[in-house]
Amino acid sequence: MKIRIVGGGPAGLLFAYLMKRDDPRHDIRVYERGPERSTYGWGVVLSERAFSFVREAAPELWAVLARGQVVFNTVAVIHRGVTVTLAHTLHRIGRFELLRILHEDCRRVGVCIDFDCEKNDVAQFADSDLIVAADGARSTIRTRHADHFGPTLDERPHWFAWFGTTRLYEPMTLIFHPTRSGLMIAHAYQYSPAYSTFLVEVDPATFANSGLDKMSDAERQHFCESVFADELQGRRLLSNRSTWFKYAIVHTERWHHHNIVLIGDALRTGHPSVGSGTRLAMQDSICLFEAWKAAGTDVPEILDRFVRIREPDSASVAAAAIKSAEWYESLGTKMHLDPVSFTYDYLLRTGRVKHVDLRRRDPSFALAYERLHPELNFDLE
């Protein structure tokens, strides 16, 4: 098959690798608009379940990723100055390291990658059997064919900025920090021996009351350093095009058009509060590859099978992303809760986790909550 992939992120690269690895006769080319050694953002997080998908589809790639990752088995929630620690295994790797590994493996199996090469019009791929649009949440291909794909962008009200820091947060740490101007939130986690991601989130009122709306990006960075000075333990925040933005949750009605298929953020996005973007992208790639293995060169069947395989889990994650965003957007009604009850409410925010799951995942935390709320009958679950 002649396959052209627009977008050199994890979604496009993993699909290219899997296809070329399994059949070197494929003619596969990836087009990436940015230069090879530049990426924005810091680390990415994969759950145990997400990491297992890669292990099953490409154990040889998984072994390399495993060497470049850090793994910690706890999550910490800081509320009212009290830290509540939970048992939860997460795999983390630097985004640059993840892309470097995928670049090397793609080249090893013979995939051609063109950097500094922006492709917005798929008409130039008229002789291709399959065109994969993996060009991100602002996909130009999806936009060009919006009448067919039917995209909707649900822009959420909170403001975000991605920073890095040399302060190493071994547990994935959620910090809820009240200020005179309002609540400021940080999501922090170590992803390499030297760096952590430090994502700052604020609601619109806090953004305005604190004066962040009138500051430059450099001033905003300094302001966040001062607010989270205790948590940063004197370390600086680091910028990598750390501009502030509002997150738009992307949804598409239809996933493919003729021989064009959307994957990754071009298809749908999660939300920073559920951290599922890279997982969704890589699972899309694996499922599209599996659809090819089942359908052969029958492109319509490949694409129909891909939708049947992926849509249920994709819809579930999309619903969870909205519920999680709404939980953060309604924090004013929850800040009065004690630290354990607050953390419990956080864990159940998407509806995908039940009390019985917490009993299995972290019995000591579940018991602590049960002792605080003897009036509830948890045995009815």
RAUR-V567700 format. One record per pair of residues at least 24 apart in sequence whose C-alpha atoms are under 8 Angstrom apart, sorted by sequence separation. I is the first residue (numbers start at 1). J is the second residue. D is the distance in Angstrom with one decimal. If there is no record, write none. Layout:
i=[I;I]
j=[J;J]
d=[D;D]
This chain:
i=[1;2;3;4;5;6;7;8;69;182;200;247;1;2;3;4;5;6;7;8;68;69;181;217;324;344;356;1;2;3;4;5;6;7;168;217;284;323;324;355;4;168;169;182;217;323;166;167;168;181;182;323;340;341;68;166;167;181;321;340;165;166;320;164;165;319;320;164;165;320;65;164;165;163;164;280;162;163;164;65;162;163;64;162;163;161;162;160;161;198;18;51;160;161;259;48;160;259;276;47;48;159;160;258;261;47;48;158;159;46;47;61;158;159;45;46;158;159;45;46;157;158;274;45;157;256;270;274;44;45;159;179;270;273;43;44;269;43;44;268;271;274;43;44;177;270;271;273;42;43;255;273;42;271;41;42;271;39;39;38;37;167;167;167;166;165;166;165;166;165;164;165;249;163;164;163;164;163;164;162;163;162;36;163;35;36;162;30;32;34;35;161;162;29;30;31;32;33;34;161;162;28;29;30;31;32;33;34;161;27;28;29;30;31;32;33;34;160;161;17;24;29;32;33;159;160;20;24;31;32;33;159;160;31;159;160;10;14;17;21;31;158;159;10;13;17;20;157;158;9;13;16;20;156;157;20;155;156;10;17;155;156;13;155;156;17;154;155;16;76;78;153;154;75;76;77;78;79;80;153;154;74;75;76;77;78;79;80;94;153;72;73;74;75;76;77;78;79;92;93;94;152;153;72;92;93;151;152;92;151;152;151;150;151;149;150;149;150;8;149;148;149;149;149;148;6;137;12;42;70;142;4;12;41;42;70;12;41;42;69;70;11;69;70;4;68;142;2;3;6;9;2;3;4;5;6;7;8;9;203;1;2;3;4;5;6;7;8;133;139;1;2;3;4;5;6;7;131;132;133;134;136;137;138;1;3;5;6;7;130;131;132;133;134;136;137;129;130;131;132;133;134;135;136;137;130;132;134;135;137;134;137;133;45;43;44;43;43;42;43;42;130;156;129;158;157;41;40;41;40;41;54;50;57;45;46;53;45;46;54;45;46;50;53;44;12;11;11;84;83;84;82;80;80;84;79;78;79;77;11;10;14;18;11;15;19;10;11;14;15;18;10;14;11;12;15;88;11;15;87;87;86;86;1]
j=[25;26;27;28;29;30;31;32;93;206;224;271;26;27;28;29;30;31;32;33;93;94;206;242;349;369;381;27;28;29;30;31;32;33;194;243;310;349;350;381;31;195;196;209;244;350;194;195;196;209;210;351;368;369;97;195;196;210;350;369;195;196;350;195;196;350;351;196;197;352;98;197;198;197;198;314;197;198;199;101;198;199;101;199;200;199;200;199;200;237;58;91;200;201;299;89;201;300;317;89;90;201;202;300;303;90;91;201;202;90;91;105;202;203;90;91;203;204;91;92;203;204;320;92;204;303;317;321;92;93;207;227;318;321;92;93;318;93;94;318;321;324;94;95;228;321;322;324;94;95;307;325;95;324;95;96;325;95;96;96;96;232;233;235;235;235;236;236;237;237;237;238;322;237;238;238;239;239;240;239;240;240;115;242;115;116;242;111;113;115;116;242;243;111;112;113;114;115;116;243;244;111;112;113;114;115;116;117;244;111;112;113;114;115;116;117;118;244;245;102;109;114;117;118;244;245;106;110;117;118;119;245;246;118;246;247;98;102;105;109;119;246;247;99;102;106;109;246;247;99;103;106;110;246;247;111;246;247;102;109;247;248;106;248;249;111;248;249;111;171;173;248;249;171;172;173;174;175;176;249;250;171;172;173;174;175;176;177;191;250;170;171;172;173;174;175;176;177;190;191;192;250;251;171;191;192;250;251;192;251;252;252;252;253;252;253;253;254;113;254;254;255;256;257;257;119;250;132;162;190;262;125;133;162;163;191;134;163;164;191;192;134;192;193;128;192;266;127;128;131;134;128;129;130;131;132;133;134;135;329;128;129;130;131;132;133;134;135;260;266;129;130;131;132;133;134;135;259;260;261;262;264;265;266;130;132;134;135;136;259;260;261;262;263;265;266;259;260;261;262;263;264;265;266;267;261;263;265;266;268;266;269;266;191;190;191;191;196;196;197;197;299;325;299;329;329;240;240;241;241;242;282;279;286;275;276;283;276;278;286;278;279;283;286;278;263;263;264;339;339;340;339;338;339;343;339;339;342;343;278;278;282;286;281;285;289;281;282;285;286;289;282;286;284;285;288;361;285;289;361;362;362;365;297]
d=[7.6;6.0;6.1;5.9;6.2;5.9;5.7;4.7;4.6;4.8;7.8;7.4;4.9;4.7;4.8;5.2;4.7;5.0;4.9;7.9;6.5;7.7;5.4;7.5;5.9;7.4;6.9;6.2;6.1;6.7;6.2;6.2;6.5;7.2;7.2;6.2;7.0;6.6;5.4;7.7;7.9;6.2;6.4;7.5;7.5;5.1;6.0;6.9;5.6;5.2;7.8;7.9;7.5;6.6;7.2;4.7;6.5;5.1;7.4;6.4;5.7;6.2;4.8;6.8;5.3;7.8;7.2;5.6;6.5;7.3;7.2;4.6;6.6;6.1;5.2;7.5;7.3;4.9;7.9;7.3;6.2;5.7;7.5;4.6;7.6;5.8;6.6;7.0;5.4;7.8;7.6;7.4;5.6;6.9;6.8;6.4;4.6;7.4;7.9;6.8;6.1;5.6;6.7;7.8;7.2;4.9;6.8;6.7;5.3;6.0;6.0;7.7;5.7;6.2;6.6;5.0;4.5;6.9;5.7;6.2;6.8;5.8;7.8;4.5;6.4;6.9;6.9;6.2;5.7;6.7;7.4;7.9;5.9;7.4;6.7;5.6;7.3;5.6;6.1;7.7;5.4;6.8;4.1;5.9;7.9;5.3;7.7;6.4;5.9;5.1;7.2;6.6;5.8;8.0;7.0;7.6;7.1;7.4;6.2;7.7;7.8;6.1;7.3;6.0;6.5;6.8;7.4;6.1;7.9;5.0;5.7;5.6;7.9;6.1;4.8;5.6;6.5;5.4;7.9;7.8;7.0;8.0;5.9;6.0;5.3;7.8;5.4;7.5;7.3;5.9;5.1;5.8;7.6;6.1;6.2;6.0;6.0;5.9;4.8;5.9;7.9;5.7;4.8;4.7;4.9;4.8;4.6;7.1;4.7;7.9;6.6;5.9;6.1;6.3;6.1;4.5;8.0;5.4;6.7;7.7;7.3;7.5;5.6;4.3;6.4;5.4;8.0;7.4;5.8;6.4;7.5;5.5;6.3;6.8;4.9;7.5;7.7;6.8;6.8;5.7;7.0;6.0;7.5;6.7;6.2;5.0;6.2;6.4;7.5;7.0;7.3;6.9;7.0;6.3;7.8;6.7;6.6;5.7;7.5;7.1;5.7;6.0;7.0;3.9;7.5;7.0;5.0;6.3;6.8;5.9;7.4;5.5;4.9;4.8;6.1;5.8;6.1;6.7;7.6;5.6;6.4;5.0;4.7;4.6;4.8;4.9;5.5;7.8;5.7;4.7;6.5;7.2;6.9;5.9;6.2;6.2;6.1;7.4;7.5;5.0;6.4;5.9;6.6;6.3;4.9;6.4;6.9;5.3;7.7;5.6;6.3;4.2;5.4;6.4;5.9;5.1;5.9;6.4;7.9;4.7;7.1;6.4;7.0;7.3;6.9;6.6;6.9;7.5;7.7;7.8;7.6;7.2;7.9;6.5;7.5;6.0;5.5;7.6;6.4;7.0;6.2;6.3;6.9;7.8;6.8;8.0;6.9;7.9;5.9;7.8;7.3;5.1;6.0;6.5;5.9;6.3;6.8;7.4;7.8;7.1;7.8;5.2;4.9;5.0;4.6;5.2;4.7;7.5;6.9;5.3;6.0;6.6;5.9;6.3;6.1;5.6;4.3;6.0;5.8;6.0;6.2;6.8;4.6;6.8;7.6;7.5;6.8;5.7;7.2;5.2;4.7;5.1;4.8;5.3;4.7;4.8;6.8;6.3;6.4;6.1;6.3;6.0;7.5;4.6;7.6;7.9;7.2;7.2;5.9;7.3;5.8;6.9;6.9;8.0;7.9;7.3;5.4;7.2;7.6;5.9;5.7;7.1;7.6;7.4;7.3;7.8;6.6;6.1;8.0;6.7;7.9;7.8;5.9;6.9;6.8;7.6;7.1;7.9;7.4;7.9;7.6;6.2;7.7;7.9;7.0;7.9;6.7;5.6;6.9;7.7;6.8;6.6;8.0;6.9;7.3;5.6;7.7;7.7;6.6;7.8;7.0;6.7;7.7;4.7;4.6;6.5;6.6;5.2;6.1;6.6;6.8;6.3;7.7;7.0;7.1;7.5;7.3;5.6;6.5;6.6;5.6;6.7;6.9;7.1]
